Amino acid sequence: QVQVVESGGGLVQPGGSLRLSCTASTGLFSGYLMGWYRQAAGKEREWVASISSGGRTTVRDSVKGRFTISRDNAKKMVYLQMNSLEPEDTAQYYCEAESPVPGSRPVWGQGTQVTVSS
């Protein structure tokens, strides 16, 4: 069973930076599509960024220019570098791993809390 674990959340002032990390316990990591989602209190979970097995990245418009997703297949890690953080970025951030195997269900981590506040 694949396990996904996030880390790196915390409290940061507006304008600050954080880097979230996520690891997935699978030997097929390099073939996985990896994504970051977030859920603010009282709101639905929303997609933030994705990175394909080939390294192609997509990022939601509201964080373009501030957030960068990357991966290190040798370490089985995916990262979300978040700069110029705003209070509106406060949320629980989740990592999602989508297997290249047809019919597989995505695996989610437990999440890591990011709070942007002065």
PANU-728238 format. One record per atom (N, C-alpha, C, O, CB): residue number from 1; residue in one letter; atom name; x, y, z. Coordinates in nm, 3 decimals, always signed. Glycine has a CB too. Layout:
REM residues N
NUM / A / CA / X / Y / Z
...
REM end
This chain:
REM residues 118
1 / Q / N / +0.085 / -0.118 / +0.000
1 / Q / CA / +0.000 / +0.000 / +0.000
1 / Q / C / +0.089 / +0.124 / +0.000
1 / Q / O / +0.177 / +0.140 / +0.085
1 / Q / CB / -0.096 / +0.000 / +0.123
2 / V / N / +0.064 / +0.212 / -0.096
2 / V / CA / +0.142 / +0.335 / -0.105
2 / V / C / +0.102 / +0.428 / +0.007
2 / V / O / -0.017 / +0.447 / +0.035
2 / V / CB / +0.121 / +0.403 / -0.242
3 / Q / N / +0.201 / +0.488 / +0.072
3 / Q / CA / +0.176 / +0.589 / +0.173
3 / Q / C / +0.234 / +0.722 / +0.128
3 / Q / O / +0.343 / +0.728 / +0.071
3 / Q / CB / +0.235 / +0.547 / +0.310
4 / V / N / +0.160 / +0.827 / +0.154
4 / V / CA / +0.202 / +0.962 / +0.118
4 / V / C / +0.212 / +1.043 / +0.246
4 / V / O / +0.119 / +1.045 / +0.327
4 / V / CB / +0.102 / +1.028 / +0.017
5 / V / N / +0.323 / +1.111 / +0.264
5 / V / CA / +0.346 / +1.187 / +0.386
5 / V / C / +0.396 / +1.327 / +0.351
5 / V / O / +0.494 / +1.343 / +0.278
5 / V / CB / +0.447 / +1.115 / +0.478
6 / E / N / +0.326 / +1.427 / +0.403
6 / E / CA / +0.366 / +1.566 / +0.382
6 / E / C / +0.440 / +1.620 / +0.504
6 / E / O / +0.425 / +1.569 / +0.615
6 / E / CB / +0.243 / +1.654 / +0.352
7 / S / N / +0.519 / +1.723 / +0.481
7 / S / CA / +0.586 / +1.793 / +0.591
7 / S / C / +0.619 / +1.934 / +0.546
7 / S / O / +0.612 / +1.966 / +0.427
7 / S / CB / +0.714 / +1.717 / +0.635
8 / G / N / +0.656 / +2.017 / +0.643
8 / G / CA / +0.704 / +2.150 / +0.609
8 / G / C / +0.609 / +2.265 / +0.638
8 / G / O / +0.645 / +2.381 / +0.618
8 / G / CB / +0.738 / +2.154 / +0.468
9 / G / N / +0.489 / +2.234 / +0.684
9 / G / CA / +0.396 / +2.341 / +0.715
9 / G / C / +0.438 / +2.418 / +0.840
9 / G / O / +0.533 / +2.380 / +0.909
9 / G / CB / +0.257 / +2.285 / +0.733
10 / G / N / +0.365 / +2.525 / +0.866
10 / G / CA / +0.395 / +2.604 / +0.985
10 / G / C / +0.330 / +2.741 / +0.979
10 / G / O / +0.246 / +2.769 / +0.894
10 / G / CB / +0.543 / +2.618 / +1.002
11 / L / N / +0.372 / +2.825 / +1.072
11 / L / CA / +0.322 / +2.962 / +1.081
11 / L / C / +0.425 / +3.055 / +1.019
11 / L / O / +0.544 / +3.049 / +1.051
11 / L / CB / +0.293 / +3.002 / +1.230
12 / V / N / +0.379 / +3.140 / +0.929
12 / V / CA / +0.469 / +3.233 / +0.861
12 / V / C / +0.399 / +3.367 / +0.847
12 / V / O / +0.277 / +3.373 / +0.835
12 / V / CB / +0.512 / +3.178 / +0.723
13 / Q / N / +0.476 / +3.474 / +0.848
13 / Q / CA / +0.419 / +3.607 / +0.830
13 / Q / C / +0.387 / +3.632 / +0.684
13 / Q / O / +0.448 / +3.572 / +0.595
13 / Q / CB / +0.514 / +3.714 / +0.884
14 / P / N / +0.294 / +3.721 / +0.658
14 / P / CA / +0.266 / +3.759 / +0.519
14 / P / C / +0.393 / +3.805 / +0.449
14 / P / O / +0.474 / +3.879 / +0.506
14 / P / CB / +0.158 / +3.870 / +0.513
15 / G / N / +0.409 / +3.758 / +0.325
15 / G / CA / +0.529 / +3.788 / +0.250
15 / G / C / +0.640 / +3.687 / +0.268
15 / G / O / +0.741 / +3.691 / +0.198
15 / G / CB / +0.579 / +3.921 / +0.288
16 / G / N / +0.622 / +3.596 / +0.362
16 / G / CA / +0.724 / +3.496 / +0.389
16 / G / C / +0.717 / +3.378 / +0.295
16 / G / O / +0.637 / +3.375 / +0.201
16 / G / CB / +0.712 / +3.448 / +0.529
17 / S / N / +0.803 / +3.280 / +0.322
17 / S / CA / +0.814 / +3.162 / +0.236
17 / S / C / +0.811 / +3.034 / +0.319
17 / S / O / +0.850 / +3.033 / +0.436
17 / S / CB / +0.942 / +3.167 / +0.152
18 / L / N / +0.764 / +2.929 / +0.256
18 / L / CA / +0.770 / +2.795 / +0.312
18 / L / C / +0.792 / +2.698 / +0.198
18 / L / O / +0.754 / +2.724 / +0.084
18 / L / CB / +0.640 / +2.760 / +0.391
19 / R / N / +0.854 / +2.586 / +0.229
19 / R / CA / +0.866 / +2.478 / +0.132
19 / R / C / +0.803 / +2.353 / +0.191
19 / R / O / +0.847 / +2.303 / +0.295
19 / R / CB / +1.014 / +2.453 / +0.092
20 / L / N / +0.702 / +2.305 / +0.124
20 / L / CA / +0.637 / +2.181 / +0.164
20 / L / C / +0.704 / +2.065 / +0.091
20 / L / O / +0.747 / +2.077 / -0.023
20 / L / CB / +0.486 / +2.184 / +0.134
21 / S / N / +0.711 / +1.953 / +0.161
21 / S / CA / +0.769 / +1.832 / +0.104
21 / S / C / +0.669 / +1.718 / +0.113
21 / S / O / +0.585 / +1.714 / +0.203
21 / S / CB / +0.901 / +1.795 / +0.175
22 / C / N / +0.681 / +1.627 / +0.021
22 / C / CA / +0.592 / +1.512 / +0.019
22 / C / C / +0.670 / +1.393 / -0.033
22 / C / O / +0.744 / +1.403 / -0.131
22 / C / CB / +0.464 / +1.538 / -0.069
23 / T / N / +0.654 / +1.280 / +0.033
23 / T / CA / +0.716 / +1.158 / -0.013
23 / T / C / +0.610 / +1.050 / -0.030
23 / T / O / +0.513 / +1.045 / +0.045
23 / T / CB / +0.827 / +1.112 / +0.084
24 / A / N / +0.630 / +0.965 / -0.128
24 / A / CA / +0.538 / +0.855 / -0.154
24 / A / C / +0.618 / +0.726 / -0.153
24 / A / O / +0.720 / +0.714 / -0.221
24 / A / CB / +0.463 / +0.874 / -0.289
25 / S / N / +0.572 / +0.629 / -0.077
25 / S / CA / +0.645 / +0.504 / -0.060
25 / S / C / +0.610 / +0.406 / -0.169
25 / S / O / +0.534 / +0.312 / -0.147
25 / S / CB / +0.615 / +0.442 / +0.076
26 / T / N / +0.663 / +0.427 / -0.286
26 / T / CA / +0.639 / +0.339 / -0.400
26 / T / C / +0.763 / +0.333 / -0.488
26 / T / O / +0.831 / +0.434 / -0.509
26 / T / CB / +0.518 / +0.386 / -0.481
27 / G / N / +0.790 / +0.214 / -0.538
27 / G / CA / +0.903 / +0.200 / -0.629
27 / G / C / +0.874 / +0.257 / -0.766
27 / G / O / +0.965 / +0.270 / -0.848
27 / G / CB / +0.941 / +0.055 / -0.641
28 / L / N / +0.747 / +0.291 / -0.792
28 / L / CA / +0.708 / +0.344 / -0.922
28 / L / C / +0.694 / +0.496 / -0.918
28 / L / O / +0.630 / +0.555 / -1.006
28 / L / CB / +0.577 / +0.281 / -0.966
29 / F / N / +0.755 / +0.560 / -0.817
29 / F / CA / +0.733 / +0.702 / -0.795
29 / F / C / +0.755 / +0.785 / -0.921
29 / F / O / +0.679 / +0.878 / -0.948
29 / F / CB / +0.824 / +0.751 / -0.686
30 / S / N / +0.857 / +0.751 / -0.997
30 / S / CA / +0.889 / +0.834 / -1.113
30 / S / C / +0.777 / +0.838 / -1.216
30 / S / O / +0.770 / +0.929 / -1.298
30 / S / CB / +1.016 / +0.784 / -1.179
31 / G / N / +0.689 / +0.738 / -1.210
31 / G / CA / +0.579 / +0.733 / -1.305
31 / G / C / +0.451 / +0.798 / -1.255
31 / G / O / +0.352 / +0.807 / -1.328
31 / G / CB / +0.550 / +0.593 / -1.341
32 / Y / N / +0.453 / +0.844 / -1.131
32 / Y / CA / +0.333 / +0.902 / -1.071
32 / Y / C / +0.314 / +1.047 / -1.110
32 / Y / O / +0.409 / +1.123 / -1.124
32 / Y / CB / +0.340 / +0.890 / -0.920
33 / L / N / +0.189 / +1.083 / -1.128
33 / L / CA / +0.150 / +1.224 / -1.133
33 / L / C / +0.131 / +1.267 / -0.988
33 / L / O / +0.058 / +1.204 / -0.912
33 / L / CB / +0.018 / +1.247 / -1.218
34 / M / N / +0.198 / +1.376 / -0.950
34 / M / CA / +0.191 / +1.423 / -0.812
34 / M / C / +0.125 / +1.561 / -0.808
34 / M / O / +0.147 / +1.644 / -0.895
34 / M / CB / +0.332 / +1.429 / -0.748
35 / G / N / +0.045 / +1.582 / -0.706
35 / G / CA / -0.024 / +1.709 / -0.697
35 / G / C / -0.032 / +1.761 / -0.554
35 / G / O / -0.022 / +1.685 / -0.458
35 / G / CB / -0.162 / +1.696 / -0.754
36 / W / N / -0.051 / +1.890 / -0.545
36 / W / CA / -0.077 / +1.956 / -0.417
36 / W / C / -0.216 / +2.018 / -0.421
36 / W / O / -0.256 / +2.080 / -0.520
36 / W / CB / +0.032 / +2.064 / -0.385
37 / Y / N / -0.289 / +1.998 / -0.313
37 / Y / CA / -0.420 / +2.056 / -0.296
37 / Y / C / -0.421 / +2.129 / -0.161
37 / Y / O / -0.332 / +2.110 / -0.078
37 / Y / CB / -0.533 / +1.947 / -0.303
38 / R / N / -0.523 / +2.212 / -0.141
38 / R / CA / -0.536 / +2.277 / -0.010
38 / R / C / -0.683 / +2.293 / +0.024
38 / R / O / -0.771 / +2.298 / -0.063
38 / R / CB / -0.464 / +2.415 / -0.010
39 / Q / N / -0.707 / +2.301 / +0.153
39 / Q / CA / -0.843 / +2.318 / +0.202
39 / Q / C / -0.840 / +2.416 / +0.318
39 / Q / O / -0.784 / +2.388 / +0.424
39 / Q / CB / -0.907 / +2.183 / +0.245
40 / A / N / -0.901 / +2.530 / +0.296
40 / A / CA / -0.913 / +2.629 / +0.403
40 / A / C / -1.034 / +2.596 / +0.489
40 / A / O / -1.125 / +2.525 / +0.444
40 / A / CB / -0.924 / +2.772 / +0.346
41 / A / N / -1.036 / +2.646 / +0.608
41 / A / CA / -1.145 / +2.620 / +0.701
41 / A / C / -1.278 / +2.664 / +0.640
41 / A / O / -1.292 / +2.778 / +0.595
41 / A / CB / -1.121 / +2.692 / +0.836
42 / G / N / -1.374 / +2.573 / +0.639
42 / G / CA / -1.505 / +2.606 / +0.588
42 / G / C / -1.518 / +2.608 / +0.437
42 / G / O / -1.624 / +2.643 / +0.383
42 / G / CB / -1.545 / +2.735 / +0.639
43 / K / N / -1.412 / +2.570 / +0.368
43 / K / CA / -1.414 / +2.571 / +0.221
43 / K / C / -1.383 / +2.433 / +0.167
43 / K / O / -1.335 / +2.345 / +0.238
43 / K / CB / -1.313 / +2.673 / +0.166
44 / E / N / -1.413 / +2.416 / +0.038
44 / E / CA / -1.384 / +2.288 / -0.027
44 / E / C / -1.236 / +2.279 / -0.062
44 / E / O / -1.166 / +2.380 / -0.078
44 / E / CB / -1.472 / +2.270 / -0.153
45 / R / N / -1.191 / +2.156 / -0.075
45 / R / CA / -1.053 / +2.133 / -0.116
45 / R / C / -1.035 / +2.182 / -0.259
45 / R / O / -1.121 / +2.160 / -0.344
45 / R / CB / -1.015 / +1.983 / -0.103
46 / E / N / -0.922 / +2.247 / -0.284
46 / E / CA / -0.895 / +2.298 / -0.419
46 / E / C / -0.756 / +2.257 / -0.464
46 / E / O / -0.663 / +2.245 / -0.384
46 / E / CB / -0.910 / +2.450 / -0.423
47 / W / N / -0.746 / +2.235 / -0.593
47 / W / CA / -0.618 / +2.200 / -0.654
47 / W / C / -0.525 / +2.320 / -0.654
47 / W / O / -0.568 / +2.434 / -0.675
47 / W / CB / -0.640 / +2.149 / -0.798
48 / V / N / -0.395 / +2.295 / -0.629
48 / V / CA / -0.297 / +2.402 / -0.626
48 / V / C / -0.196 / +2.387 / -0.739
48 / V / O / -0.171 / +2.482 / -0.813
48 / V / CB / -0.225 / +2.405 / -0.492
49 / A / N / -0.139 / +2.267 / -0.752
49 / A / CA / -0.035 / +2.248 / -0.853
49 / A / C / -0.017 / +2.099 / -0.878
49 / A / O / -0.047 / +2.016 / -0.793
49 / A / CB / +0.099 / +2.313 / -0.808
50 / S / N / +0.033 / +2.068 / -0.998
50 / S / CA / +0.062 / +1.929 / -1.033
50 / S / C / +0.193 / +1.921 / -1.111
50 / S / O / +0.236 / +2.017 / -1.174
50 / S / CB / -0.052 / +1.869 / -1.115
51 / I / N / +0.253 / +1.804 / -1.103
51 / I / CA / +0.374 / +1.779 / -1.182
51 / I / C / +0.365 / +1.638 / -1.237
51 / I / O / +0.342 / +1.542 / -1.163
51 / I / CB / +0.504 / +1.799 / -1.097
52 / S / N / +0.383 / +1.627 / -1.367
52 / S / CA / +0.370 / +1.497 / -1.433
52 / S / C / +0.495 / +1.413 / -1.413
52 / S / O / +0.596 / +1.460 / -1.359
52 / S / CB / +0.342 / +1.516 / -1.582
53 / S / N / +0.487 / +1.290 / -1.456
53 / S / CA / +0.604 / +1.202 / -1.448
53 / S / C / +0.719 / +1.256 / -1.531
53 / S / O / +0.836 / +1.231 / -1.501
53 / S / CB / +0.567 / +1.061 / -1.494
54 / G / N / +0.686 / +1.331 / -1.635
54 / G / CA / +0.790 / +1.389 / -1.719
54 / G / C / +0.838 / +1.525 / -1.674
54 / G / O / +0.925 / +1.586 / -1.736
54 / G / CB / +0.740 / +1.400 / -1.857
55 / G / N / +0.781 / +1.574 / -1.563
55 / G / CA / +0.826 / +1.701 / -1.507
55 / G / C / +0.747 / +1.822 / -1.553
55 / G / O / +0.784 / +1.935 / -1.521
55 / G / CB / +0.967 / +1.721 / -1.541
56 / R / N / +0.640 / +1.800 / -1.628
56 / R / CA / +0.560 / +1.915 / -1.671
56 / R / C / +0.477 / +1.964 / -1.553
56 / R / O / +0.415 / +1.884 / -1.482
56 / R / CB / +0.468 / +1.878 / -1.792
57 / T / N / +0.477 / +2.094 / -1.532
57 / T / CA / +0.409 / +2.150 / -1.416
57 / T / C / +0.291 / +2.237 / -1.457
57 / T / O / +0.293 / +2.303 / -1.562
57 / T / CB / +0.506 / +2.232 / -1.332
58 / T / N / +0.190 / +2.237 / -1.375
58 / T / CA / +0.077 / +2.328 / -1.389
58 / T / C / +0.045 / +2.382 / -1.250
58 / T / O / +0.056 / +2.311 / -1.150
58 / T / CB / -0.048 / +2.256 / -1.453
59 / V / N / +0.005 / +2.508 / -1.245
59 / V / CA / -0.019 / +2.577 / -1.119
59 / V / C / -0.146 / +2.661 / -1.133
59 / V / O / -0.171 / +2.720 / -1.238
59 / V / CB / +0.103 / +2.666 / -1.080
60 / R / N / -0.225 / +2.665 / -1.028
60 / R / CA / -0.348 / +2.744 / -1.036
60 / R / C / -0.314 / +2.891 / -1.049
60 / R / O / -0.210 / +2.937 / -1.002
60 / R / CB / -0.438 / +2.720 / -0.913
61 / D / N / -0.404 / +2.964 / -1.113
61 / D / CA / -0.375 / +3.103 / -1.147
61 / D / C / -0.345 / +3.189 / -1.025
61 / D / O / -0.259 / +3.276 / -1.031
61 / D / CB / -0.491 / +3.162 / -1.222
62 / S / N / -0.415 / +3.165 / -0.915
62 / S / CA / -0.402 / +3.253 / -0.799
62 / S / C / -0.265 / +3.242 / -0.731
62 / S / O / -0.231 / +3.327 / -0.648
62 / S / CB / -0.511 / +3.222 / -0.699
63 / V / N / -0.189 / +3.140 / -0.764
63 / V / CA / -0.057 / +3.126 / -0.702
63 / V / C / +0.057 / +3.130 / -0.804
63 / V / O / +0.174 / +3.115 / -0.768
63 / V / CB / -0.050 / +2.995 / -0.625
64 / K / N / +0.023 / +3.152 / -0.930
64 / K / CA / +0.127 / +3.162 / -1.033
64 / K / C / +0.224 / +3.274 / -1.000
64 / K / O / +0.185 / +3.384 / -0.960
64 / K / CB / +0.064 / +3.185 / -1.173
65 / G / N / +0.352 / +3.243 / -1.019
65 / G / CA / +0.454 / +3.343 / -0.988
65 / G / C / +0.496 / +3.342 / -0.842
65 / G / O / +0.597 / +3.402 / -0.807
65 / G / CB / +0.405 / +3.480 / -1.025
66 / R / N / +0.420 / +3.274 / -0.757
66 / R / CA / +0.453 / +3.266 / -0.615
66 / R / C / +0.486 / +3.123 / -0.572
66 / R / O / +0.576 / +3.102 / -0.491
66 / R / CB / +0.337 / +3.318 / -0.530
67 / F / N / +0.415 / +3.025 / -0.627
67 / F / CA / +0.435 / +2.885 / -0.590
67 / F / C / +0.502 / +2.810 / -0.704
67 / F / O / +0.473 / +2.834 / -0.821
67 / F / CB / +0.300 / +2.818 / -0.554
68 / T / N / +0.591 / +2.719 / -0.668
68 / T / CA / +0.659 / +2.635 / -0.766
68 / T / C / +0.656 / +2.490 / -0.718
68 / T / O / +0.691 / +2.461 / -0.603
68 / T / CB / +0.805 / +2.682 / -0.789
69 / I / N / +0.615 / +2.401 / -0.806
69 / I / CA / +0.616 / +2.259 / -0.774
69 / I / C / +0.735 / +2.195 / -0.845
69 / I / O / +0.768 / +2.230 / -0.958
69 / I / CB / +0.482 / +2.190 / -0.816
70 / S / N / +0.798 / +2.100 / -0.776
70 / S / CA / +0.912 / +2.029 / -0.834
70 / S / C / +0.917 / +1.889 / -0.776
70 / S / O / +0.848 / +1.858 / -0.679
70 / S / CB / +1.046 / +2.106 / -0.808
71 / R / N / +0.999 / +1.805 / -0.837
71 / R / CA / +1.010 / +1.669 / -0.786
71 / R / C / +1.154 / +1.621 / -0.799
71 / R / O / +1.230 / +1.669 / -0.884
71 / R / CB / +0.914 / +1.574 / -0.862
72 / D / N / +1.188 / +1.526 / -0.713
72 / D / CA / +1.317 / +1.459 / -0.716
72 / D / C / +1.287 / +1.310 / -0.713
72 / D / O / +1.261 / +1.252 / -0.607
72 / D / CB / +1.410 / +1.502 / -0.594
73 / N / N / +1.290 / +1.249 / -0.830
73 / N / CA / +1.251 / +1.107 / -0.838
73 / N / C / +1.348 / +1.016 / -0.763
73 / N / O / +1.306 / +0.914 / -0.709
73 / N / CB / +1.244 / +1.063 / -0.983
74 / A / N / +1.474 / +1.052 / -0.758
74 / A / CA / +1.571 / +0.968 / -0.687
74 / A / C / +1.539 / +0.963 / -0.538
74 / A / O / +1.563 / +0.861 / -0.472
74 / A / CB / +1.713 / +1.022 / -0.709
75 / K / N / +1.486 / +1.072 / -0.485
75 / K / CA / +1.451 / +1.077 / -0.343
75 / K / C / +1.304 / +1.047 / -0.319
75 / K / O / +1.259 / +1.042 / -0.205
75 / K / CB / +1.484 / +1.214 / -0.287
76 / K / N / +1.228 / +1.026 / -0.428
76 / K / CA / +1.084 / +1.001 / -0.417
76 / K / C / +1.015 / +1.117 / -0.343
76 / K / O / +0.933 / +1.096 / -0.254
76 / K / CB / +1.057 / +0.867 / -0.343
77 / M / N / +1.051 / +1.238 / -0.382
77 / M / CA / +1.000 / +1.355 / -0.315
77 / M / C / +0.937 / +1.451 / -0.416
77 / M / O / +0.981 / +1.459 / -0.531
77 / M / CB / +1.111 / +1.425 / -0.237
78 / V / N / +0.836 / +1.522 / -0.372
78 / V / CA / +0.781 / +1.633 / -0.447
78 / V / C / +0.773 / +1.752 / -0.352
78 / V / O / +0.746 / +1.736 / -0.233
78 / V / CB / +0.641 / +1.597 / -0.507
79 / Y / N / +0.797 / +1.869 / -0.405
79 / Y / CA / +0.806 / +1.989 / -0.323
79 / Y / C / +0.710 / +2.096 / -0.373
79 / Y / O / +0.676 / +2.102 / -0.492
79 / Y / CB / +0.950 / +2.042 / -0.322
80 / L / N / +0.669 / +2.180 / -0.281
80 / L / CA / +0.593 / +2.298 / -0.318
80 / L / C / +0.661 / +2.417 / -0.250
80 / L / O / +0.650 / +2.436 / -0.129
80 / L / CB / +0.440 / +2.285 / -0.275
81 / Q / N / +0.731 / +2.495 / -0.329
81 / Q / CA / +0.795 / +2.616 / -0.279
81 / Q / C / +0.695 / +2.729 / -0.286
81 / Q / O / +0.643 / +2.761 / -0.393
81 / Q / CB / +0.924 / +2.650 / -0.360
82 / M / N / +0.668 / +2.789 / -0.172
82 / M / CA / +0.567 / +2.893 / -0.163
82 / M / C / +0.633 / +3.023 / -0.118
82 / M / O / +0.687 / +3.031 / -0.007
82 / M / CB / +0.453 / +2.853 / -0.066
83 / N / N / +0.629 / +3.122 / -0.204
83 / N / CA / +0.686 / +3.252 / -0.173
83 / N / C / +0.577 / +3.358 / -0.169
83 / N / O / +0.465 / +3.337 / -0.216
83 / N / CB / +0.794 / +3.289 / -0.277
84 / S / N / +0.610 / +3.472 / -0.112
84 / S / CA / +0.516 / +3.585 / -0.105
84 / S / C / +0.381 / +3.538 / -0.052
84 / S / O / +0.276 / +3.570 / -0.108
84 / S / CB / +0.499 / +3.650 / -0.243
85 / L / N / +0.385 / +3.465 / +0.055
85 / L / CA / +0.262 / +3.407 / +0.110
85 / L / C / +0.166 / +3.515 / +0.158
85 / L / O / +0.206 / +3.619 / +0.211
85 / L / CB / +0.294 / +3.312 / +0.224
86 / E / N / +0.039 / +3.486 / +0.140
86 / E / CA / -0.069 / +3.578 / +0.176
86 / E / C / -0.160 / +3.508 / +0.277
86 / E / O / -0.165 / +3.385 / +0.281
86 / E / CB / -0.150 / +3.624 / +0.050
87 / P / N / -0.230 / +3.586 / +0.359
87 / P / CA / -0.324 / +3.523 / +0.454
87 / P / C / -0.423 / +3.429 / +0.385
87 / P / O / -0.467 / +3.330 / +0.444
87 / P / CB / -0.402 / +3.631 / +0.530
88 / E / N / -0.457 / +3.460 / +0.261
88 / E / CA / -0.551 / +3.375 / +0.186
88 / E / C / -0.492 / +3.238 / +0.153
88 / E / O / -0.565 / +3.148 / +0.112
88 / E / CB / -0.594 / +3.444 / +0.059
89 / D / N / -0.362 / +3.222 / +0.169
89 / D / CA / -0.299 / +3.091 / +0.145
89 / D / C / -0.310 / +2.999 / +0.267
89 / D / O / -0.271 / +2.883 / +0.261
89 / D / CB / -0.153 / +3.110 / +0.108
90 / T / N / -0.362 / +3.051 / +0.376
90 / T / CA / -0.378 / +2.969 / +0.496
90 / T / C / -0.473 / +2.853 / +0.468
90 / T / O / -0.586 / +2.873 / +0.424
90 / T / CB / -0.432 / +3.054 / +0.614
91 / A / N / -0.425 / +2.732 / +0.493
91 / A / CA / -0.504 / +2.612 / +0.464
91 / A / C / -0.427 / +2.489 / +0.509
91 / A / O / -0.308 / +2.494 / +0.542
91 / A / CB / -0.538 / +2.604 / +0.314
92 / Q / N / -0.498 / +2.379 / +0.509
92 / Q / CA / -0.433 / +2.248 / +0.521
92 / Q / C / -0.393 / +2.208 / +0.380
92 / Q / O / -0.476 / +2.207 / +0.289
92 / Q / CB / -0.528 / +2.139 / +0.589
93 / Y / N / -0.266 / +2.174 / +0.362
93 / Y / CA / -0.215 / +2.137 / +0.231
93 / Y / C / -0.196 / +1.986 / +0.222
93 / Y / O / -0.138 / +1.924 / +0.311
93 / Y / CB / -0.084 / +2.210 / +0.202
94 / Y / N / -0.246 / +1.930 / +0.114
94 / Y / CA / -0.244 / +1.786 / +0.094
94 / Y / C / -0.165 / +1.750 / -0.031
94 / Y / O / -0.170 / +1.820 / -0.132
94 / Y / CB / -0.385 / +1.731 / +0.085
95 / C / N / -0.094 / +1.641 / -0.023
95 / C / CA / -0.024 / +1.586 / -0.137
95 / C / C / -0.104 / +1.467 / -0.190
95 / C / O / -0.156 / +1.385 / -0.114
95 / C / CB / +0.122 / +1.544 / -0.098
96 / E / N / -0.111 / +1.459 / -0.322
96 / E / CA / -0.184 / +1.349 / -0.385
96 / E / C / -0.093 / +1.279 / -0.484
96 / E / O / -0.020 / +1.342 / -0.560
96 / E / CB / -0.312 / +1.401 / -0.456
97 / A / N / -0.100 / +1.146 / -0.482
97 / A / CA / -0.020 / +1.065 / -0.573
97 / A / C / -0.112 / +0.982 / -0.662
97 / A / O / -0.194 / +0.905 / -0.613
97 / A / CB / +0.077 / +0.973 / -0.495
98 / E / N / -0.096 / +0.999 / -0.793
98 / E / CA / -0.178 / +0.924 / -0.889
98 / E / C / -0.090 / +0.825 / -0.964
98 / E / O / +0.004 / +0.863 / -1.033
98 / E / CB / -0.250 / +1.020 / -0.989
99 / S / N / -0.123 / +0.698 / -0.948
99 / S / CA / -0.044 / +0.592 / -1.009
99 / S / C / -0.062 / +0.589 / -1.160
99 / S / O / -0.169 / +0.624 / -1.210
99 / S / CB / -0.082 / +0.458 / -0.949
100 / P / N / +0.041 / +0.547 / -1.233
100 / P / CA / +0.027 / +0.530 / -1.378
100 / P / C / -0.048 / +0.402 / -1.414
100 / P / O / -0.080 / +0.380 / -1.530
100 / P / CB / +0.164 / +0.529 / -1.444
101 / V / N / -0.076 / +0.318 / -1.314
101 / V / CA / -0.145 / +0.193 / -1.339
101 / V / C / -0.294 / +0.222 / -1.361
101 / V / O / -0.358 / +0.279 / -1.274
101 / V / CB / -0.125 / +0.094 / -1.222
102 / P / N / -0.349 / +0.183 / -1.475
102 / P / CA / -0.492 / +0.210 / -1.502
102 / P / C / -0.583 / +0.153 / -1.394
102 / P / O / -0.563 / +0.041 / -1.347
102 / P / CB / -0.532 / +0.152 / -1.637
103 / G / N / -0.683 / +0.233 / -1.354
103 / G / CA / -0.779 / +0.187 / -1.255
103 / G / C / -0.737 / +0.211 / -1.112
103 / G / O / -0.815 / +0.185 / -1.020
103 / G / CB / -0.804 / +0.045 / -1.274
104 / S / N / -0.615 / +0.260 / -1.090
104 / S / CA / -0.570 / +0.284 / -0.953
104 / S / C / -0.635 / +0.411 / -0.898
104 / S / O / -0.662 / +0.506 / -0.971
104 / S / CB / -0.417 / +0.296 / -0.947
105 / R / N / -0.658 / +0.409 / -0.769
105 / R / CA / -0.713 / +0.528 / -0.704
105 / R / C / -0.600 / +0.615 / -0.653
105 / R / O / -0.497 / +0.564 / -0.611
105 / R / CB / -0.808 / +0.488 / -0.588
106 / P / N / -0.618 / +0.747 / -0.655
106 / P / CA / -0.515 / +0.835 / -0.600
106 / P / C / -0.501 / +0.813 / -0.450
106 / P / O / -0.596 / +0.776 / -0.382
106 / P / CB / -0.547 / +0.981 / -0.630
107 / V / N / -0.381 / +0.837 / -0.401
107 / V / CA / -0.351 / +0.825 / -0.259
107 / V / C / -0.322 / +0.963 / -0.203
107 / V / O / -0.249 / +1.042 / -0.264
107 / V / CB / -0.231 / +0.729 / -0.235
108 / W / N / -0.380 / +0.991 / -0.088
108 / W / CA / -0.363 / +1.122 / -0.024
108 / W / C / -0.283 / +1.110 / +0.104
108 / W / O / -0.286 / +1.007 / +0.173
108 / W / CB / -0.499 / +1.185 / +0.005
109 / G / N / -0.212 / +1.216 / +0.135
109 / G / CA / -0.148 / +1.224 / +0.264
109 / G / C / -0.242 / +1.282 / +0.367
109 / G / O / -0.357 / +1.314 / +0.337
109 / G / CB / -0.020 / +1.307 / +0.256
110 / Q / N / -0.192 / +1.295 / +0.490
110 / Q / CA / -0.274 / +1.346 / +0.600
110 / Q / C / -0.281 / +1.499 / +0.601
110 / Q / O / -0.368 / +1.556 / +0.667
110 / Q / CB / -0.219 / +1.298 / +0.732
111 / G / N / -0.192 / +1.562 / +0.528
111 / G / CA / -0.195 / +1.707 / +0.521
111 / G / C / -0.098 / +1.773 / +0.617
111 / G / O / -0.056 / +1.714 / +0.717
111 / G / CB / -0.332 / +1.756 / +0.548
112 / T / N / -0.063 / +1.897 / +0.583
112 / T / CA / +0.021 / +1.977 / +0.669
112 / T / C / -0.036 / +2.119 / +0.670
112 / T / O / -0.072 / +2.174 / +0.566
112 / T / CB / +0.171 / +1.976 / +0.621
113 / Q / N / -0.042 / +2.177 / +0.789
113 / Q / CA / -0.109 / +2.306 / +0.804
113 / Q / C / -0.014 / +2.421 / +0.772
113 / Q / O / +0.099 / +2.426 / +0.820
113 / Q / CB / -0.164 / +2.321 / +0.947
114 / V / N / -0.063 / +2.513 / +0.691
114 / V / CA / +0.009 / +2.637 / +0.662
114 / V / C / -0.076 / +2.753 / +0.711
114 / V / O / -0.191 / +2.768 / +0.670
114 / V / CB / +0.041 / +2.650 / +0.509
115 / T / N / -0.020 / +2.833 / +0.797
115 / T / CA / -0.091 / +2.949 / +0.850
115 / T / C / -0.009 / +3.074 / +0.821
115 / T / O / +0.107 / +3.085 / +0.861
115 / T / CB / -0.116 / +2.934 / +1.004
116 / V / N / -0.070 / +3.168 / +0.751
116 / V / CA / -0.004 / +3.293 / +0.717
116 / V / C / -0.070 / +3.404 / +0.796
116 / V / O / -0.185 / +3.441 / +0.771
116 / V / CB / -0.011 / +3.322 / +0.563
117 / S / N / +0.003 / +3.457 / +0.892
117 / S / CA / -0.055 / +3.555 / +0.982
117 / S / C / +0.055 / +3.638 / +1.047
117 / S / O / +0.165 / +3.590 / +1.071
117 / S / CB / -0.140 / +3.488 / +1.089
118 / S / N / +0.022 / +3.763 / +1.074
118 / S / CA / +0.118 / +3.848 / +1.143
118 / S / C / +0.090 / +3.845 / +1.293
118 / S / O / +0.160 / +3.910 / +1.371
118 / S / CB / +0.111 / +3.994 / +1.090
REM end
